[in-house]
Amino acid sequence: MRNVKPLWSRYGLPAGVALGALDMWCQTLFRKTPFGTLSHDKPDWASLKPLEEVMPITYPTPDHVLTFDRLSSVFLSGTTHAENQPCHLKLADPTVPLRRNLPLYGEPARLYCPAGVYEITKSPDGSDSFTINSQNCVHCKTCDIKDPEQNITWTPPEGGGGPIYAGM
């Protein structure tokens, strides 16, 4: 899978996917790939577009049969963290999410995080507040990779908490 997106970006959808399939089959059958390991043209965070260039995605309400809400899925992952441990998600500059990311990108952390760890909430005084619900973190490191300002640093939490992968 490692070369599919770079091949797709370089050669377009039909040729890139065909070459990606060839690459995966060669890797499976011969344990070698004809392409080696291809790199992406730019880091993932650099591909984020400003808010005015994109259409917001509206997702249907979860039906709890085929589709589920984020917090139900986090619950099913068996994620656990000790109550008194320090937050393992660090912001280099706590003002960046509201000062820079919210007006420019609509604060993408609240959208790309699969566990809903990041939220924009209203403070009692009516101002916006950036909230980190680190107890929901499923340790995917998306925030460390995708944050447009590279402001979020993910570190392993104390005590080995997180999803129970063996139970999934």
MDTraj code that builds the backbone (N, CA, C; nanometers):
import mdtraj as md
import numpy as np

residues = "MET ARG ASN VAL LYS PRO LEU TRP SER ARG TYR GLY LEU PRO ALA GLY VAL ALA LEU GLY ALA LEU ASP MET TRP CYS GLN THR LEU PHE ARG LYS THR PRO PHE GLY THR LEU SER HIS ASP LYS PRO ASP TRP ALA SER LEU LYS PRO LEU GLU GLU VAL MET PRO ILE THR TYR PRO THR PRO ASP HIS VAL LEU THR PHE ASP ARG LEU SER SER VAL PHE LEU SER GLY THR THR HIS ALA GLU ASN GLN PRO CYS HIS LEU LYS LEU ALA ASP PRO THR VAL PRO LEU ARG ARG ASN LEU PRO LEU TYR GLY GLU PRO ALA ARG LEU TYR CYS PRO ALA GLY VAL TYR GLU ILE THR LYS SER PRO ASP GLY SER ASP SER PHE THR ILE ASN SER GLN ASN CYS VAL HIS CYS LYS THR CYS ASP ILE LYS ASP PRO GLU GLN ASN ILE THR TRP THR PRO PRO GLU GLY GLY GLY GLY PRO ILE TYR ALA GLY MET".split()
xyz = np.array([
    [0.0808, -0.1203, 0.0000],
    [0.0000, 0.0000, 0.0000],
    [0.0850, 0.1265, 0.0000],
    [0.2106, 0.1140, 0.0426],
    [0.2907, 0.2347, 0.0645],
    [0.3126, 0.3180, -0.0616],
    [0.3069, 0.2580, -0.1785],
    [0.3346, 0.3315, -0.3020],
    [0.2103, 0.3745, -0.3783],
    [0.0905, 0.3336, -0.3343],
    [-0.0304, 0.3606, -0.4118],
    [-0.0542, 0.5108, -0.4260],
    [-0.0545, 0.5846, -0.3177],
    [-0.0827, 0.7282, -0.3264],
    [0.0262, 0.8032, -0.4030],
    [0.1567, 0.7758, -0.3815],
    [0.2555, 0.8446, -0.4651],
    [0.2402, 0.8139, -0.6149],
    [0.2080, 0.6890, -0.6496],
    [0.1877, 0.6548, -0.7910],
    [0.0628, 0.7233, -0.8452],
    [-0.0417, 0.7277, -0.7661],
    [-0.1659, 0.7930, -0.8046],
    [-0.1418, 0.9416, -0.8284],
    [-0.0661, 1.0060, -0.7409],
    [-0.0383, 1.1491, -0.7555],
    [0.0456, 1.1779, -0.8793],
    [0.1377, 1.0895, -0.9112],
    [0.2287, 1.1133, -1.0249],
    [0.1671, 1.0806, -1.1595],
    [0.0861, 0.9736, -1.1658],
    [0.0385, 0.9251, -1.2945],
    [-0.1124, 0.9378, -1.3146],
    [-0.1829, 0.9960, -1.2208],
    [-0.3272, 1.0101, -1.2333],
    [-0.3991, 0.8857, -1.1837],
    [-0.5305, 0.8938, -1.1763],
    [-0.6102, 0.7869, -1.1162],
    [-0.5980, 0.6520, -1.1882],
    [-0.6310, 0.6405, -1.3164],
    [-0.6290, 0.5064, -1.3784],
    [-0.4901, 0.4423, -1.3791],
    [-0.3911, 0.5145, -1.4294],
    [-0.2559, 0.4569, -1.4380],
    [-0.1958, 0.4377, -1.2986],
    [-0.2184, 0.5326, -1.2083],
    [-0.1632, 0.5223, -1.0729],
    [-0.2179, 0.4047, -0.9960],
    [-0.3487, 0.3815, -1.0070],
    [-0.4096, 0.2680, -0.9376],
    [-0.3631, 0.1368, -0.9997],
    [-0.3514, 0.1317, -1.1329],
    [-0.3016, 0.0102, -1.1995],
    [-0.1578, -0.0201, -1.1569],
    [-0.0732, 0.0822, -1.1552],
    [0.0645, 0.0620, -1.1112],
    [0.0701, 0.0259, -0.9628],
    [-0.0183, 0.0840, -0.8832],
    [-0.0253, 0.0490, -0.7413],
    [-0.0649, -0.0963, -0.7223],
    [-0.1605, -0.1447, -0.8033],
    [-0.2005, -0.2855, -0.7967],
    [-0.0845, -0.3764, -0.8358],
    [-0.0127, -0.3393, -0.9408],
    [0.1052, -0.4157, -0.9817],
    [0.2074, -0.4198, -0.8688],
    [0.2309, -0.3058, -0.8067],
    [0.3259, -0.2970, -0.6966],
    [0.2849, -0.3885, -0.5803],
    [0.1555, -0.3866, -0.5458],
    [0.1091, -0.4709, -0.4348],
    [0.1179, -0.6197, -0.4688],
    [0.0845, -0.6566, -0.5929],
    [0.0947, -0.7970, -0.6322],
    [0.2401, -0.8436, -0.6311],
    [0.3299, -0.7624, -0.6821],
    [0.4726, -0.7994, -0.6801],
    [0.5220, -0.8148, -0.5366],
    [0.4794, -0.7261, -0.4498],
    [0.5191, -0.7340, -0.3089],
    [0.4650, -0.8613, -0.2451],
    [0.3416, -0.8978, -0.2785],
    [0.2799, -1.0177, -0.2213],
    [0.3435, -1.1458, -0.2765],
    [0.3626, -1.1512, -0.4081],
    [0.4124, -1.2737, -0.4706],
    [0.5635, -1.2925, -0.4593],
    [0.6385, -1.1841, -0.4765],
    [0.7836, -1.1956, -0.4849],
    [0.8581, -1.1322, -0.3677],
    [0.7831, -1.0681, -0.2770],
    [0.8414, -0.9972, -0.1619],
    [0.9343, -0.8842, -0.2043],
    [0.9164, -0.8364, -0.3262],
    [0.9933, -0.7226, -0.3778],
    [0.8998, -0.6340, -0.4571],
    [0.9320, -0.5084, -0.4614],
    [0.8515, -0.4142, -0.5375],
    [0.9361, -0.3541, -0.6491],
    [0.8801, -0.3383, -0.7675],
    [0.9588, -0.2805, -0.8769],
    [0.9892, -0.1319, -0.8576],
    [0.9201, -0.0670, -0.7651],
    [0.9359, 0.0773, -0.7465],
    [1.0185, 0.1159, -0.6246],
    [1.0507, 0.0202, -0.5384],
    [1.1152, 0.0561, -0.4128],
    [1.0138, 0.1278, -0.3252],
    [1.0587, 0.2163, -0.2408],
    [0.9679, 0.2969, -0.1600],
    [0.9654, 0.4373, -0.2173],
    [0.8500, 0.4767, -0.2680],
    [0.8356, 0.6098, -0.3271],
    [0.7967, 0.7097, -0.2189],
    [0.8444, 0.8298, -0.2342],
    [0.8076, 0.9341, -0.1381],
    [0.6963, 1.0200, -0.1978],
    [0.6260, 1.0867, -0.1092],
    [0.5218, 1.1792, -0.1517],
    [0.5880, 1.3110, -0.1918],
    [0.5183, 1.3890, -0.2731],
    [0.5732, 1.5164, -0.3184],
    [0.5847, 1.6185, -0.2064],
    [0.4951, 1.6095, -0.1070],
    [0.4954, 1.7044, 0.0036],
    [0.4394, 1.6344, 0.1268],
    [0.4666, 1.6885, 0.2447],
    [0.4108, 1.6266, 0.3654],
    [0.2580, 1.6395, 0.3675],
    [0.1935, 1.5514, 0.4401],
    [0.0481, 1.5471, 0.4444],
    [-0.0121, 1.6801, 0.4882],
    [0.0464, 1.7443, 0.5879],
    [-0.0093, 1.8704, 0.6383],
    [-0.0051, 1.9817, 0.5333],
    [0.0861, 1.9727, 0.4396],
    [0.0994, 2.0772, 0.3377],
    [-0.0096, 2.0684, 0.2300],
    [-0.0851, 1.9595, 0.2289],
    [-0.1896, 1.9443, 0.1267],
    [-0.3244, 2.0001, 0.1719],
    [-0.3330, 2.0497, 0.2945],
    [-0.4582, 2.1053, 0.3452],
    [-0.4934, 2.2344, 0.2718],
    [-0.6181, 2.2468, 0.2312],
    [-0.6630, 2.3658, 0.1585],
    [-0.7333, 2.4614, 0.2543],
    [-0.7239, 2.5915, 0.2278],
    [-0.7970, 2.6885, 0.3105],
    [-0.9480, 2.6663, 0.3015],
    [-1.0169, 2.7114, 0.4033],
    [-1.1606, 2.6911, 0.4167],
    [-1.2401, 2.7434, 0.2975],
    [-1.1997, 2.8573, 0.2407],
    [-1.2777, 2.9141, 0.1299],
    [-1.2634, 2.8352, -0.0001],
    [-1.1688, 2.7409, -0.0078],
    [-1.1498, 2.6617, -0.1299],
    [-1.2214, 2.5274, -0.1263],
    [-1.2862, 2.4933, -0.0172],
    [-1.3467, 2.3608, -0.0042],
    [-1.4949, 2.3703, 0.0298],
    [-1.5672, 2.2647, -0.0024],
    [-1.7076, 2.2532, 0.0360],
    [-1.7146, 2.1670, 0.1616],
    [-1.7874, 2.2102, 0.2623],
    [-1.7987, 2.1271, 0.3826],
    [-1.8728, 1.9980, 0.3525],
    [-1.8274, 1.8906, 0.4143],
    [-1.8918, 1.7611, 0.3982],
    [-1.9998, 1.7493, 0.5047],
    [-2.1190, 1.7124, 0.4632],
    [-2.2254, 1.6873, 0.5597],
    [-2.2514, 1.5373, 0.5627],
    [-2.2320, 1.4804, 0.6780],
    [-2.2516, 1.3368, 0.6944],
    [-2.3925, 1.3094, 0.7440],
    [-2.4533, 1.2004, 0.6985],
    [-2.5858, 1.1667, 0.7491],
    [-2.5778, 1.1278, 0.8965],
    [-2.6891, 1.1413, 0.9656],
    [-2.6952, 1.1015, 1.1057],
    [-2.6711, 0.9510, 1.1146],
    [-2.5862, 0.9052, 1.2068],
    [-2.5606, 0.7613, 1.2184],
    [-2.6895, 0.6839, 1.2456],
    [-2.7027, 0.5687, 1.1798],
    [-2.8228, 0.4866, 1.1980],
    [-2.8030, 0.3793, 1.3054],
    [-2.6824, 0.3625, 1.3570],
    [-2.6471, 0.2653, 1.4613],
    [-2.6715, 0.1215, 1.4170],
    [-2.6774, 0.0993, 1.2861],
    [-2.6820, -0.0342, 1.2295],
    [-2.5581, -0.0530, 1.1412],
    [-2.5437, 0.0347, 1.0431],
    [-2.4254, 0.0322, 0.9563],
    [-2.3292, 0.1462, 0.9865],
    [-2.3807, 0.2575, 1.0328],
    [-2.2964, 0.3731, 1.0637],
    [-2.3135, 0.4091, 1.2111],
    [-2.2039, 0.4553, 1.2715],
    [-2.2043, 0.4840, 1.4145],
    [-2.1386, 0.6190, 1.4398],
    [-2.1716, 0.6793, 1.5528],
    [-2.1093, 0.8057, 1.5883],
    [-1.9686, 0.7789, 1.6434],
    [-1.8879, 0.8837, 1.6472],
    [-1.7481, 0.8705, 1.6885],
    [-1.7329, 0.8148, 1.8290],
    [-1.8062, 0.8693, 1.9236],
    [-1.7860, 0.8278, 2.0614],
    [-1.8272, 0.6837, 2.0858],
    [-1.9280, 0.6329, 2.0162],
    [-1.9631, 0.4910, 2.0273],
    [-1.8496, 0.4038, 1.9754],
    [-1.7875, 0.4470, 1.8675],
    [-1.6754, 0.3718, 1.8121],
    [-1.5539, 0.3775, 1.9036],
    [-1.5291, 0.4912, 1.9663],
    [-1.4185, 0.5005, 2.0633],
    [-1.4453, 0.4054, 2.1791],
    [-1.5698, 0.3988, 2.2256],
    [-1.6059, 0.3072, 2.3337],
    [-1.5764, 0.1634, 2.2928],
    [-1.6135, 0.1257, 2.1708],
    [-1.5904, -0.0116, 2.1243],
    [-1.4427, -0.0449, 2.1088],
    [-1.3583, 0.0585, 2.0943],
    [-1.2140, 0.0328, 2.0832],
    [-1.1525, -0.0074, 2.2164],
    [-1.2256, 0.0105, 2.3255],
    [-1.1732, -0.0249, 2.4572],
    [-1.0654, 0.0697, 2.5060],
    [-1.0651, 0.1906, 2.4560],
    [-0.9638, 0.2880, 2.4943],
    [-0.9695, 0.3163, 2.6437],
    [-0.8550, 0.3078, 2.7085],
    [-0.8455, 0.3396, 2.8510],
    [-0.7246, 0.4279, 2.8756],
    [-0.7406, 0.5218, 2.9640],
    [-0.6311, 0.6066, 3.0099],
    [-0.6514, 0.6283, 3.1591],
    [-0.5438, 0.6349, 3.2349],
    [-0.5550, 0.6647, 3.3774],
    [-0.6086, 0.8066, 3.3944],
    [-0.6945, 0.8257, 3.4920],
    [-0.7588, 0.9561, 3.5109],
    [-0.6614, 1.0675, 3.5446],
    [-0.5565, 1.0363, 3.6186],
    [-0.4674, 1.1414, 3.6689],
    [-0.3394, 1.1593, 3.5880],
    [-0.3305, 1.0951, 3.4724],
    [-0.2081, 1.1091, 3.3937],
    [-0.2067, 1.2416, 3.3178],
    [-0.0888, 1.2966, 3.2924],
    [-0.0823, 1.4218, 3.2163],
    [-0.1251, 1.3999, 3.0707],
    [-0.1705, 1.5039, 3.0084],
    [-0.2148, 1.4983, 2.8689],
    [-0.0962, 1.4635, 2.7792],
    [-0.1133, 1.3648, 2.6941],
    [-0.0053, 1.3222, 2.6042],
    [-0.0104, 1.3946, 2.4696],
    [-0.1028, 1.4873, 2.4546],
    [-0.1142, 1.5689, 2.3338],
    [-0.0736, 1.7110, 2.3698],
    [0.0400, 1.7533, 2.3202],
    [0.0968, 1.8829, 2.3581],
    [0.0831, 1.9833, 2.2441],
    [0.0456, 2.1045, 2.2804],
    [0.0412, 2.2147, 2.1848],
    [0.1653, 2.3004, 2.2051],
    [0.2413, 2.3237, 2.0989],
    [0.3590, 2.4106, 2.1088],
    [0.3156, 2.5530, 2.1421],
    [0.2072, 2.5984, 2.0787],
    [0.1519, 2.7306, 2.1043],
    [0.0006, 2.7155, 2.1197],
    [-0.0523, 2.7270, 2.2430],
    [-0.1961, 2.7056, 2.2650],
    [-0.2871, 2.8045, 2.1932],
    [-0.2328, 2.9145, 2.1418],
    [-0.3172, 3.0126, 2.0737],
    [-0.3389, 2.9799, 1.9258],
    [-0.2577, 2.8930, 1.8682],
    [-0.2637, 2.8638, 1.7239],
    [-0.3986, 2.8075, 1.6795],
    [-0.4601, 2.7105, 1.7508],
    [-0.5872, 2.6563, 1.7005],
    [-0.6954, 2.7614, 1.6777],
    [-0.7100, 2.8565, 1.7699],
    [-0.8147, 2.9578, 1.7549],
    [-0.7690, 3.0790, 1.6750],
    [-0.6440, 3.1172, 1.6889],
    [-0.5934, 3.2377, 1.6225],
    [-0.5641, 3.2128, 1.4747],
    [-0.5101, 3.0985, 1.4403],
    [-0.4673, 3.0730, 1.3025],
    [-0.5522, 2.9655, 1.2319],
    [-0.5645, 2.8471, 1.2927],
    [-0.6311, 2.7350, 1.2255],
    [-0.7815, 2.7528, 1.2097],
    [-0.8485, 2.8114, 1.3082],
    [-0.9937, 2.8277, 1.2984],
    [-1.0334, 2.9213, 1.1847],
    [-0.9754, 3.0425, 1.1755],
    [-1.0179, 3.1280, 1.0645],
    [-0.9699, 3.0798, 0.9269],
    [-0.8509, 3.0198, 0.9194],
    [-0.7950, 2.9808, 0.7903],
    [-0.8477, 2.8465, 0.7405],
    [-0.8568, 2.7470, 0.8314],
    [-0.8945, 2.6115, 0.7914],
    [-1.0233, 2.5606, 0.8557],
    [-1.0848, 2.6378, 0.9439],
    [-1.2025, 2.5892, 1.0156],
    [-1.1654, 2.4935, 1.1278],
    [-1.0454, 2.5052, 1.1796],
    [-0.9833, 2.4158, 1.2790],
    [-0.9996, 2.2698, 1.2383],
    [-0.9086, 2.2230, 1.1526],
    [-0.9217, 2.0887, 1.0975],
    [-0.9038, 1.9758, 1.1978],
    [-0.8396, 1.9994, 1.3118],
    [-0.8194, 1.8913, 1.4090],
    [-0.9516, 1.8310, 1.4527],
    [-1.0542, 1.9117, 1.4637],
    [-1.1850, 1.8612, 1.5055],
    [-1.2473, 1.7729, 1.3976],
    [-1.1998, 1.7834, 1.2740],
    [-1.2532, 1.7049, 1.1633],
    [-1.1693, 1.5812, 1.1325],
    [-1.0368, 1.5943, 1.1317],
    [-0.9550, 1.4792, 1.0925],
    [-0.9317, 1.3796, 1.2041],
    [-0.9516, 1.4183, 1.3284],
    [-0.9319, 1.3243, 1.4392],
    [-1.0446, 1.2213, 1.4387],
    [-1.0128, 1.0921, 1.4242],
    [-1.1190, 0.9918, 1.4160],
    [-1.1911, 0.9686, 1.5485],
    [-1.1353, 1.0175, 1.6581],
    [-1.1962, 0.9931, 1.7895],
    [-1.2607, 1.1174, 1.8490],
    [-1.2629, 1.2278, 1.7789],
    [-1.3245, 1.3489, 1.8307],
    [-1.2527, 1.4068, 1.9513],
    [-1.1211, 1.3946, 1.9538],
    [-1.0422, 1.4439, 2.0670],
    [-1.0447, 1.5961, 2.0741],
    [-1.0428, 1.6627, 1.9604],
    [-1.0337, 1.8090, 1.9557],
    [-1.1705, 1.8698, 1.9277],
    [-1.2066, 1.9694, 2.0068],
    [-1.3356, 2.0358, 1.9910],
    [-1.3199, 2.1864, 2.0072],
    [-1.4054, 2.2590, 1.9382],
    [-1.4201, 2.4021, 1.9626],
    [-1.5470, 2.4147, 2.0462],
    [-1.5332, 2.4631, 2.1676],
    [-1.6466, 2.4786, 2.2576],
    [-1.6627, 2.6254, 2.2941],
    [-1.7788, 2.6592, 2.3410],
    [-1.8054, 2.7957, 2.3878],
    [-1.7756, 2.8026, 2.5374],
    [-1.6960, 2.9007, 2.5759],
    [-1.6688, 2.9265, 2.7169],
    [-1.7920, 2.9927, 2.7785],
    [-1.8019, 2.9929, 2.9113],
    [-1.9167, 3.0592, 2.9755],
    [-1.9312, 3.2067, 2.9362],
    [-1.8185, 3.2703, 2.9028],
    [-1.8267, 3.4121, 2.8628],
    [-1.8655, 3.4301, 2.7157],
    [-1.8878, 3.3196, 2.6424],
    [-1.9310, 3.3268, 2.5039],
    [-1.8192, 3.3187, 2.4016],
    [-1.6945, 3.3162, 2.4466],
    [-1.5824, 3.3077, 2.3530],
    [-1.5538, 3.1617, 2.3181],
    [-1.4881, 3.1415, 2.2047],
    [-1.4496, 3.0069, 2.1632],
    [-1.3344, 2.9564, 2.2480],
    [-1.3337, 2.8253, 2.2692],
    [-1.2280, 2.7610, 2.3463],
    [-1.1888, 2.6328, 2.2737],
    [-1.0599, 2.6042, 2.2689],
    [-1.0097, 2.4816, 2.2061],
    [-0.9931, 2.3774, 2.3156],
    [-1.0676, 2.2689, 2.3064],
    [-1.0678, 2.1655, 2.4092],
    [-1.0026, 2.0392, 2.3559],
    [-0.9165, 1.9793, 2.4378],
    [-0.8522, 1.8519, 2.4047],
    [-0.9064, 1.7462, 2.4999],
    [-0.9775, 1.6477, 2.4456],
    [-1.0296, 1.5353, 2.5236],
    [-0.9345, 1.4176, 2.5067],
    [-0.8194, 1.4249, 2.5706],
    [-0.7145, 1.3252, 2.5470],
    [-0.7554, 1.1849, 2.5902],
    [-0.8539, 1.1727, 2.6777],
    [-0.8982, 1.0411, 2.7214],
    [-0.9647, 0.9625, 2.6087],
    [-1.0069, 1.0292, 2.5009],
    [-1.0669, 0.9610, 2.3860],
    [-0.9644, 0.9183, 2.2818],
    [-0.8404, 0.9601, 2.2956],
    [-0.7380, 0.9374, 2.1928],
    [-0.7167, 0.7886, 2.1666],
    [-0.7201, 0.7499, 2.0395],
    [-0.6961, 0.6108, 2.0009],
    [-0.5539, 0.5913, 1.9461],
    [-0.4688, 0.6889, 1.9635],
    [-0.3264, 0.6833, 1.9331],
    [-0.2962, 0.6568, 1.7863],
    [-0.3706, 0.7210, 1.6998],
    [-0.3484, 0.7047, 1.5558],
    [-0.2408, 0.7996, 1.5033],
    [-0.2077, 0.9030, 1.5800],
    [-0.1070, 1.0034, 1.5454],
    [-0.1469, 1.0926, 1.4276],
    [-0.2736, 1.0902, 1.3875],
    [-0.3175, 1.1763, 1.2780],
    [-0.2890, 1.3218, 1.3091],
    [-0.3114, 1.3632, 1.4330],
    [-0.2912, 1.5037, 1.4706],
    [-0.1455, 1.5454, 1.4553],
    [-0.0540, 1.4545, 1.4828],
    [0.0888, 1.4837, 1.4706],
    [0.1296, 1.4970, 1.3242],
    [0.0593, 1.4268, 1.2363],
    [0.0922, 1.4239, 1.0943],
    [0.0186, 1.5322, 1.0157],
    [-0.1083, 1.5555, 1.0476],
    [-0.1954, 1.6370, 0.9635],
    [-0.2079, 1.7825, 1.0066],
    [-0.1694, 1.8188, 1.1288],
    [-0.1876, 1.9561, 1.1756],
    [-0.1140, 2.0541, 1.0844],
    [-0.1852, 2.1522, 1.0247],
    [-0.1231, 2.2406, 0.9261],
    [-0.0126, 2.3297, 0.9826],
    [-0.0162, 2.3574, 1.1105],
    [0.0874, 2.4408, 1.1720],
    [0.1934, 2.3573, 1.2421],
    [0.1789, 2.2248, 1.2394],
    [0.2690, 2.1338, 1.3102],
    [0.2814, 2.1761, 1.4561],
    [0.1691, 2.2092, 1.5157],
    [0.1610, 2.2614, 1.6517],
    [0.1321, 2.1521, 1.7544],
    [0.0766, 2.0381, 1.7103],
    [0.0389, 1.9300, 1.8019],
    [0.1473, 1.8233, 1.8004],
    [0.1933, 1.7852, 1.9183],
    [0.2906, 1.6775, 1.9315],
    [0.2260, 1.5648, 2.0099],
    [0.2208, 1.4466, 1.9501],
    [0.1681, 1.3280, 2.0156],
    [0.2844, 1.2559, 2.0807],
    [0.2703, 1.2204, 2.2049],
    [0.3704, 1.1398, 2.2749],
    [0.2988, 1.0190, 2.3338],
    [0.3683, 0.9070, 2.3531],
    [0.3006, 0.7913, 2.4129],
    [0.2514, 0.8254, 2.5537],
    [0.1291, 0.7887, 2.5857],
    [0.0780, 0.8187, 2.7193],
    [0.1403, 0.7277, 2.8246],
    [0.1330, 0.7719, 2.9485],
    [0.1842, 0.6916, 3.0580],
    [0.0972, 0.5679, 3.0769],
    [0.1577, 0.4607, 3.1212],
    [0.0812, 0.3429, 3.1606],
    [0.0354, 0.2522, 3.0493],
    [0.0711, 0.2802, 2.9265],
    [0.0340, 0.1921, 2.8156],
    [-0.1150, 0.1896, 2.7857],
    [-0.1855, 0.2956, 2.8176],
    [-0.3301, 0.2997, 2.7895],
    [-0.3555, 0.3135, 2.6415],
    [-0.4810, 0.3210, 2.6068],
    [-0.5195, 0.3359, 2.4676],
    [-0.6098, 0.2241, 2.4248],
    [-0.6280, 0.2061, 2.2957],
    [-0.7178, 0.1024, 2.2458],
    [-0.6676, -0.0370, 2.2805],
    [-0.7615, -0.1294, 2.2945],
    [-0.7267, -0.2694, 2.3169],
    [-0.7338, -0.3371, 2.1806],
    [-0.6233, -0.3350, 2.1094],
    [-0.6212, -0.3832, 1.9716],
    [-0.6538, -0.5326, 1.9613],
    [-0.6116, -0.6105, 2.0602],
    [-0.6377, -0.7546, 2.0555],
    [-0.7874, -0.7841, 2.0608],
    [-0.8663, -0.6948, 2.1204],
    [-1.0098, -0.7170, 2.1313],
    [-1.0885, -0.6675, 2.0126],
    [-1.0216, -0.6046, 1.9147],
    [-1.0941, -0.5495, 1.7999],
    [-1.1112, -0.6545, 1.6919],
])
top = md.Topology()
chain = top.add_chain()
for i, resn in enumerate(residues, 1):
    res = top.add_residue(resn, chain, resSeq=i)
    for name in ("N", "CA", "C"):
        top.add_atom(name, md.element.get_by_symbol(name[0]), res)
traj = md.Trajectory(xyz[None], top)
